[in-house]
């Protein structure tokens, strides 16, 4: 029986400020990636939501390898498991982890 999991992660992408808009456009092409904010200094907050952790690490690597990206840091990762879409009650287990400083 496969677990019904949802992985939600937040990453901060630091880019050369003059390339901010170009990198944002490239990040928006990734499935399940959404930009939640940015700063003129070249920092972009991205939220990833998927059913498996492999997507998250692959996406972080892909973003980090874009030209003019200086760094990509995982800030938050939550896993919700055991969710049942047919029931409207909290049956999930939440695991949260915060890594590093922004």
Number of C-alpha atoms within 10 A of each C-alpha: 3 5 11 14 18 18 19 20 22 22 21 23 25 22 24 16 15 12 13 21 13 12 22 19 11 11 20 13 10 13 12 14 18 17 17 10 12 17 11 10 12 19 21 22 19 22 21 20 20 17 16 14 16 11 16 24 12 11 17 19 12 13 18 18 13 14 12 16 19 14 16 21 17 21 18 16 20 17 20 18 17 15 17 14 8 6 8 8 9 9 12 14 13 11 11 13 11 12 12 8 8 10
